[in-house]
Amino acid sequence: MLVDPTTCEYKDKDLAEKHHTSIDKQVTYQRISLLLFSMLISSSFLATYSLTTFYLGVVYLLGSTVRQLLIWPSYKAFMWEAVETDSVLYLIQYIYNRRYEKDLAGEEEGYRVFREILHTPEFFKSICGSCLRGTLDPAKDYLLPEDEKKIKQIEMLEKKGFEVKKLKEKILENAGDNLYKET
């Protein structure tokens, strides 16, 4: 399709109309239009940069902004994955109490333990417990087949509204003993 360079319009109007409208005449299609800044017209500080430099700067700024919005900050991940953080909170309370009582050695010791917990994700996970539930729960890894049947029955009763949490915890505590029996 040829375009008149002086007016930037199509030379063949019928062909242009055919390409711009769909078969059912309800949707109008257009080609992609790009807005370019002319450095000859620009009188600001942007006039000192080349066109390539300007667009690379735009892409860099947009890319860094979009990256911050879309990438999950890894330093926040442990906060979302933590299940039972009571022991870590008690440690922080211990550190605060040592500082209040001016026990610098106890405060330093507590701080070092806290820092070690935060620097070792496996340690933090072992203290706070797993976020996996249901059949993937690590507490169920060493259940005997008859205990698995009991747990399934207890979970059915839980869904019906019965209070069987203590019974379930007792069976899961015994599952840890099964670990030592198998080895």
Long-range contacts (C-beta under 8 A, 24 or more apart in sequence): 78-118, 78-121, 78-124, 81-125, 81-131, 82-124, 82-128, 82-131, 83-128, 83-129, 83-130, 83-131, 84-128, 84-129, 85-128, 87-127, 87-128, 88-114, 88-117, 88-124, 88-127, 88-128, 91-117, 139-172, 139-175, 139-176, 140-172, 140-175, 141-175, 142-175, 142-176, 142-178, 142-179, 142-182, 143-171, 143-172, 143-175, 143-178, 144-175, 144-178, 147-171, 147-174, 147-175, 147-178
